[in-house]
Structure formats: structure tokens, C-alpha cells
Amino acid sequence: MKKVKTMLLSLALCLCLGLGLAGCGGTGGPNTSYDPDLDVDPDITATLNIAILNTNEERNIMQELTTGFKTMYPNVSFTFTQLTTYETGIIQAIQEGLMLDVLWVPDAYVTSMADSNLLLDLTEYIEAEAASSASDKFDVNDYYPSMIKLGQYKHGTDPENQDQYFLPRDYSKIVTYVNTALLGQYAPEFDFDYYRENMGEWTWDVFVDLCKTLKAGMDAVSDNRICIESDWSWLIQFYGMMLSYGGTYLNENGEVVMDEGFQETLRSVKTLIDAGYTDYTGAGSLTQYFHGGNAVMCFQPRPYLATASVLRDDLDVLPFPAITENEAGEELTPYVGTGTTGYGICSYSENPNLAWQFLKYMMSADGQTVLSNTGSVVPAMISLREGTDGVEPGWRLFRQEYNYNHDAFVFGEERDVVQSYYDMLTSSEAERHNNALLNLFNHYYPLNSNRTLEDVIAEYKESVR
């Protein structure tokens, strides 16, 4: 689940296409119709170019997958287009006519990239697989439904168009990472083991009370640390919190609502910042705090586990704290932001059938096991959540010597929500709203801000008229 903050990609892509973009390396137009061939020759000689985000973690994961794929298609080679700034890098690569076959797709962009004719509609492949008698056929029912929907047009919310444009490689939700050494130092009476065993009782109220205790402990020894590190402008995190408070940001027609639940979400974050429990810079996640031992807790999804393991046996995990009560004391239903890393086929690919076989391998039990064994992701395949025949899956065994609470990463599936806050908007409208919301965060959240909630909401509404 990537922290996608702007919709500039879709706009730039639309512009490029409108100016006669050659496409993802192909010499003609995009493949808008095709005959899915599931019987690709195992001896085929070809090269697949995969566009990925340029991180060590992503490179390692894809290297493992391509190595496994080559056991079935030994003459297929791979190149990786590694893009540091994916949103602009992919545009440049496409403009230059670079051959791309498989694309990493941020889940927020599936609709805009489909509208821009950059992604091949996978529905015909899925239907062909369903009609196949092969024992290894792809079946969407083997995966978390919420993750499958993330790869659908408008995330499956449009009853007239639920075509599939990417497949969800993993299942990722926001959790609470905890530095247990700092926890013991500043809040020695807090019973962490109790909440590890009773994760349903780890609520927002308990979390805030813990922050108060931690802050008092830090102040007593004049330590310049924070209680919780978080990117408070991270939209999917905000979205899950807002739904917990029963809030509405935009209605089904894309009109601004920003009701009391929306505002209470903002106030709940502002309270943490003003109390000195957390920091806000507007510049993304402050990972140096938690990694450097200067934050007791951190809100991040599963891939963070591999990098946060620098804390070794001082690291543990709880779910995202459940928001179960509002300011008026009314009972609430908690939600948590959930997402995936998606991969689709470039609509200009000259090898779409081979590209499908790679996606299918990535989603197969073998491919999902490869992913699981990296320790970085929770596989999207439901059967690999717990393992089979009493054998724990690899993702649960990652750094087993440190006894992390891996259950936190799959706890409370009924709380999962996927982003749909811009599904009703055009790309240009979504960009305006997205920028206006980030501007609202940047004006309201900072510690020394003198802007009222009423001020920033009025400014938002004025900017999107």
C-alpha cells in the first residue's frame, strides 16, 4: 500500500496521450481488444520489461518472483524499469517509447490509468481462466475480496463497470509498530502483553492515554522524543479514521460535505499534535524518528516490518487503534485504511499473453509463497494467511527469533476499508480536491498554526469551486 498523495500522474498521462504519445514501447495504439491465449509456449524466447518503484525492497521482491517464473519459462528474460519518482518517471519512460509490459499500479490510480488507456482490461483473461479446465487456473475467489476490488475500475464501486485492471499482489493494512524498550522506559506500568493478547481492546482512547503517560515520562527526563510517528497527511489513514467517526468528505456526487465526523477526525489528530505527542511537517512519514529510537510508536503497513527490524527484539506490533467512541460518548464502528501493491499489463505491450502468465504466477500459490517467504508482505491469497497442514507461512516466520506479533497484520478484517474518496470524480477534479485537502492539513495541523477549523474548511471550499 503506497502513500500516493497527488493525482498529477493521471493528468500528465492524459495530456501525453492527447499529444500523440507513442505508448509503452509499441509502435501502434493500445490493445483495446484481444484474444486471450492461455497456452503460451513454455519455450518462448522473449523479454518482459516491468516498471517498478525504485526501492531495494521492491527490487528484491520482483527478483524473487522473476526467478521463480523462469523455472516455467526458462527462455524469458526480464528487465526492470526502476523509477525513483514513479509518477513522473513512468510518464518520461512512456514518452521515450520504452517497451513496458507490466506496470506497478498505485491503487489510487487504477481508474485514471484505465481512462488513459494505459492498462489492459484483464477481464477477458479472468473469464478465460474461469472457463479453463486447467488445475492451475486463476480464480478471483482465492483472494481477499477487498484487495480484488482495489484493482477494479473505480475500486468496484461503479455497478456498470467493474472491469479488472490490476491484480493485488498483497494484503496491507495500517498497524501500530511499538518500540518496547522505550515503552518500558517511559510507561513501565503499561501492560503491552495484555493488548497483544487482546487486540480488540487496543482502542484510540487507550492509545491517547498511553501517549499522555509516555509524554510525562519523557518530560521527566527531558528527552526530545515523540510518542507516535505518523504521516498525518496520508489520505488512506485519514479516510479510515474519518469513516470510524461516521464522517463524510465528499458525497456520491463529488460534492463537498466535510460533516461533523470529518471535522472530529481533524480535531483528534490536532489534539495529539498540540499535546506534543506527535509531530507534523507535511513532508511525509518521519521514519527517522522510529528507526532512530526517537519515537515509541509508528503507524505504517506491513512492508515497514523489514526496515523497522533494525530495532530487533525491541520491536513489536499492535493493530491500528480502534476508534470506538466519539466526543459525545456515542459508540462507533472502527475502520482501518487497507491497500495493496497492484500490477497490471501495459495496454501497449507486445507480449500481453506472456505478461498475463507472469501476473498469474505472481498470484499463484507458488508465487504467493515466494512473496510470503520474503517476509515483506502478507500475500493476497487467503489460504496463505494461516498456512496449511500446520505449517506456518513464510510471512509469519519472518524474523521469528524476535517473536513479532504477526497476527496484528491480519486482525479485524471486518474493519478494512479501501480508498474510494475520489472514485466519482474526473482526474482534474480529483487533483483539485486532493491538493485542497493537503493544503487544509498543512494549514490546520502545525503546532503553531493560528488557523481555525472553520477557516481552513472555508478556504478548501473556495479553492475547489
N, C-alpha and C positions, 0 to 999 in steps of 0.2 A: 504494500500500500504506500504510494508515493505522495509527498506533500505538494500537490500541484496547486499553485496559487493564482495563476492567471489563465486567461483564455486567449492569449495572444497567438498561440500556435494556430488555432483554427482560423483566425482571421488572416494570418500571413499565408496559410496554406490556400485558403480560398482565393486570395489575391494572386498567388503564384499560378494557380490553376487557370484563373481568369486571364492571365497574361500569356497563356500558351505553354505551360510547363510540360516538359517532355515526359515527366513521370519518373518512376522508381527504376530507371535504367532501361526501360523498354522503349522501343522506337515508335510504337503506336500508342493508341489510347488505352484507358484502363479496361480490364476484363469485367464487363458488366454481365456477361452470361458465359457459361462454361459447362462442359460435360465432365462431371467428377469421375475420375478413374482411380479406383481403389487398388488396382492391381499394378502398381509401379514395379518395374523390373528390378529385383534386388541387385543386379549387376550394373545398374545405370551409373554412368560417369557424368557427374555434374557438380557444380559448386553452388552452395546456398550462402547468401550474404544476410546476416542477421544484424539488425540495428538494435543496440542495447545501450543502457545508461552506463556511462564510463565510471564504474566503481569496481574495486577489487572483488567485492562480494559477488556482484552480478557476473563479472568475467569468470570467476571460479565456478559459479553455478552452471553457466552456459557451457563451459568447457567440459564439465562432467556429463552434461546431457548430450553434447555432440559426440563425445567418446562412446557413450552407450549406443547412440543411434548408428554409429559406424559398424557396430557388430552385426547389424542387419543390412546396412547399405555400405559395404566396405569401400566402394569407389567414389563415394560422395565426400567432397571436401567442404570446409567451412571457412568463411571469413567473417570477422566481426567488425562492424562499423561502430566504434565506441565514441559516444558523443558526451562531452563534458556538460555542455548546455544543451540538453536534448531538444527543448522546444525550438531553438534557433538552429541547432546543428542539423536536425533532420531536414529542415527547410533547405539549408545550403546544400546538403548531400543530394536532395532530390533535384534541385535546380541544376546541379552539375551533371545530372544524368547518371549518377551512381546506381549500379544494379543492386537493388534491395529486394529480398524475397520475404523475409519475416521481420515484423516490426514489434518492438516493445510498445505497448499502448497504455498510457496513463488512463486509469479508469474514468477520470473526469472528461476525457477527450473522445470517448468512443463515438458519440453522436456526431460531433463536429468533424472528426476524421472520416466517418462514414459519409456524411453530407458532402465532404470534399472529394469523394471518390478515391480515397487513398487506401481504403481497406476493402478486401474482398468479402462479400457476404458469404459466410460459411454455412448457411442454412442447407444448401444443396448437398454439401459433404455430409452434414449431420443426418439428413434424410437418407442419403445413400447408405451410410453406415447402419442406420436402423433397419433398412431393408436387406442388409447383408446377412448371410448365414455363417460368416466367419466367427470363430470362437473369440477372436481378439477385437471385435468391433467396438467402436466408440459409442458410449451410451451416456447421455447427459444426466441420467438419473443416478449415476455413480458419484456425483459431486454435490457439494453444498449448493442448494438452490439459490441462495443469496449471492454466491460468487458467480454462478452461471448468468444470473440476471445482470450483473455488472458488465458483462460483455455484450449485452443486447442493446439494440437501439433504444435510446432514452432509458437505459437500465431496466427495460421490461415494463415501463410504466405506460407505454402507448399501446392500447389494445389492438390498434390497427397495424402495428409494425413492431414485432418482437424478434426480428431477424438477429442472428448472432454474428458479431464482427470480431470478437476475440474470445479465446478460451482462458479461463482463470487458472494460472499455474499454482497458486497457493491460497491459503486462508489466513488473513491477517487482521487482527483487531488490536485496539489500543489497550495497553495494560500499564500497571504501575511497577516500575523497577525500584528496588529498595537496596540501599547500601546498609546492610545490617550492622556493620561496625559503627557507623555514625549514628544509626538508630539507637544502638545500645549506649552510646556515649551521651547523647543528648536527651533521650527519653527511656531511661533504663527500666521504668515500670511498665512500659508498653508491651503487651503480650503478643508479639508478632506471630508466634506459633499458633495461637488461638485463631487468628484471622486466616492464616494459611490453611488450617483445617476447616474453618467455617467461612469460606469466601463470600457467601451470600450476605454476611453481616459486615463486610467491609464497605461501608456507606460513605457518602460525601460528608455527613456530619462527623463521623468517626475520623475521617481524613482531616477535616478542618481542625478538630480538637487536637489531633496529633501534631499538626503544624504549629498550633499555639504552644504546645509543650516543647516542641523542638526549638522554636524561636526563643523561648525563655531559657532553655539550656545553652543555646548559642550566645545569647546576650550575657549570660552569667560569666562566660569565659572570654568575651569579646572576640568571638570567631566570626570572620567575614564569610559566612556560608549561607546558602538558602535552603529552605525546606523542600521545595519542589521545583524542578526544572521542567519547563514546557514551552512549546511554541503556541502561545495563546491565539495566534492568528491562523492556526491550522484549521481549515474550514471543516474537515470531516469530524474533527474532535469537537469543534463548536456545534456542529449540526447534531451530533449525538446528545450533547448536553442540552441543547435547545429543545429537542424532542422530549427529553426527560422532563423538562419543566412545562411541557404541553404547549410550547411556543410555535409560532408560525412566522417565517421570514417573508416568503412570497406565497401568494395563493396559487391555485391551479391555473390561473390565467396570467401568471407572472407579475401580478400587481403587488406593490409593497404593502406588507401588513405590519411586521415588527411589533407584535402584540405584547401583552404583559409577560408571557413566558419567554419571549425573545429578550425582553429587557431584563428580566430576572437572571437570565444566563449571563448577560454582560455584567450585571451587578455582582454576581457570585465570583467572577474572575477578578473584577476590580477590587473586591474586598480582600482577596489574597494578596494582590499587589500592594495595596495601601497598608496592609498589616506587616509588610516586609517578609512575607512567607515565600514570595517568588519574585521574579524579575520580568520585565517586558522591554524588549528592544525593537521589536518589529522586524528583526533580521533573521528569523528562522530559529530552529531549535538550538539551544545553548548547550550543546553536548559536552563542551569542555568542562562545565560545572560538574556533571555527574561522573564523567570519566576521570576527572582530576581529583575526585574526592571532596568536592565543594558543594554538593547537593545530596540530600538524604534520599530523595525520591526523584523519579523522572517518568513522564508519560511518553511512551513510544510503543511501536508494534514489534512483532517477533524478530525481524531481521536485526534489530538492535542488540539482541542477545549475544551474537557472535562478537560484536565490537565491545560491548559492555563487559565481556568476560575478563577484561583487564583487572576487574575487581576480584576475580577468582571466587573464593568461598565467602567473600563479604557480600555477594550479590544474591538476591532472591526476588521473587515476583509475586504480585497480587493482581487481581483483575482491576480494571478501571473502577474507581469507587462509585457505587450505585447511588444515583440521585433519587431518593425515595420520598422526599418531603420538600414542599416549597416553603416560602417565607411565612405563609399563613398557617402552616402546620398541616396542610392537606396532603393526603397520600398520593404519590406519583408512581408511574411505571418507568423504571430505569432503562436507558438505552446506551449503546456504546458504538462509536464510529468503527466501521469494519470495511475492509477493502481487499484488493488483490493485485498481483502483478500479472497483467494480461499480455498475451502475444497473439497477433493476427497475421494474415497474409497480405502483403502489399498487392493492391489490385493491378499493378503493372508487372508483377512477377512473371518471368518466362517459364518458371517451373512450379506452378501452383499445386499440381498434384503431389510433387515431391515435398513441397513446403507443408502440405496437409499431413503427409506421413510423419514429418518431424513434429508438428503440433500434436498429432495423435500419439506419438511416442512419449512426448513430454507429459501427456495426460494419462498415459497407460500406467498400470501397476508397476511395471519396471521403471519407467521414467519418474513416476512419483516417488518410488523408493529411492532412486538416485537423489532426488531433491531432498527427501526426508533425511537421508544419511549425511547431507552437508550440515545439518543442524541449524541452518539459517531460516528455514521456512516450515510452516505447517502445511502439509500437502492439501490440495483441494479435494482429493479423493477421500470420501467419507470413511471407507474401510481402513485407511491408514491412520486414522485418528487414534485408534487404540491398539492397532496391530492385530495379528491373527495367531491362533494356536498358542496363545500365551507368550508370544514373542513381542517385546516392545518395539515399536517403530523407531527408526534412527533419530528422528527429531526429538523424541523423548529421552534418548540416550546421550544427546549432545552434552559434553562436559558433565557426564554422570557423576564424576568424582566430587562435584560441588553440590549435588543434590538440589538443583533449582526446582522450583515449583512449576513444572511444565503444564500442569492442569490449568493454570491461570489463563493460558493462551487459547483454550477452548471452552472456558467456563461461561455459562449463561448464553447459549446460542440464541435463546429467545430474545435477548437484548440487542442483537445485531441490527444495525441499520446501515444501508449503503447510500451514498450521496445521490440525491435526486433534486437538489435545490435549484438547478438551472435547466432541468430537462424540458421545461415548457418554453424556453427562450431561444431566440436565434443566437448565433455566435457573437454578433456585435452587441446585442442586448446583454448577454451573459458577461461580456468583458466590462461593460459599463457598471453592472451591478457588482461584479467581483472587485473591481478597483474601488468602488464606492464603499464597499464593506471593509476592505483592508484599510482604507482611509479612516473609516469610523474607528476601527481598532486602534490605529496609530494616534488618533487624537484623544480617545477616551481612556485607554488603558495606562499610559505612562504615569509614573508615580507623582510627578509634579504638574500634571495636567490640571488646568482650571476649567476644562470644558465639561459641561453638564451632559447627562444622557439625552436630555431634550434637545440640546444644541446639536450634538453630533447626528442624531436621527433626522433633525430638520435639514441639516447640511446634506445628508445622504439623499433624502427625497428630492432636494433641489437639484442635485448633481445628475440624477437619472431621469429627469423629466424630458 
